[in-house]
Amino acid sequence: MADCGCDRGVVPVRYRNAGATELDASPLPEAVVAPPATTDDWVMVPVRRGVREVEPILRLCDRYGGAILGGYARYCCSPRATPAPPGDVDVFPCGEGDGEAIFGGLYRGLLGAGFTPISESRFSVSFAIPGAARMLGVPSVQLIKPLVEGGFETCGPMSSVLGRFDFSVTCVGLGRDRRVGVAHRWFLADELAMRLRVMWPADPTASVRRAARYSSRGYAIGESELRRLQTTSAAVKDAANWRRHLIRGAS
């Protein structure tokens, strides 16, 4: 999934099991942008931490639909003893039913639970977390808008939405069962190795920024992966500029 990139300022809002504790980290193959995921690509992974902290949001997802996907779900399901902390909580209007209706229900539910909208972008609405809530120090909740266009897909079946994420370590989501999540079959090995494997970068430039942020948390992205993103990014013209761009994104 490309960066949601909320703009600052308040604006009106229009509205098969896997999971061993230790895994062998296999070498990363020569990079190719992954083909569209099939049903065989998704596995159930154990949830290890972090659920209690977001229980108010999970209850809203139980009621209206939607799911926590991406970085926070990665943290909850990581096989590492001390995983990199999440940057925020991303809630997607995915699942059965109309994406707009799910989004609207989640939006109203967040307001009713004391969350305050603080900014909005084309992709999401950012909410401040109530003072009484403790969510591992994350600064905000991002409610993702329903969108299916230009390589982006934020609503519909969870596997379809995850099938548009840019790195394997973020291809994971929390479902209604608080004990297991859904993840790409490469998730556990790549997360254990702290390795960024390029999957489906709908917006390569935004993927550069995300790669930079993950690199600052200790993740590694191979030269072949960088070359793959470079060839699909119109924003970076050569390898030297690419590296400068990546470094700027991490600062």
Salt bridges, closest charged atoms under 4 A:
ASP3 OD2 - ARG209 NE 3.76
ASP3 OD2 - ARG213 NH1 3.03
GLU30 OE2 - ARG227 NH2 3.40
ASP41 OD1 - ARG185 NE 2.71
GLU55 OE2 - ARG178 NH2 2.93
ASP62 OD1 - ARG176 NH1 3.79
ASP62 OD2 - ARG178 NH2 2.75
GLU100 OE1 - ARG14 NH1 3.51
GLU120 OE2 - LYS145 NZ 2.47
GLU149 OE2 - ARG122 NH2 2.30
GLU153 OE1 - ARG164 NE 3.71
ASP166 OD2 - ARG210 NE 2.95
ASP177 OD1 - ARG179 NE 3.40
ASP190 OD1 - ARG195 NE 2.72
ASP190 OD2 - ARG197 NE 2.70
GLU191 OE2 - ARG74 NH1 3.41
GLU223 OE1 - ARG243 NH2 2.60
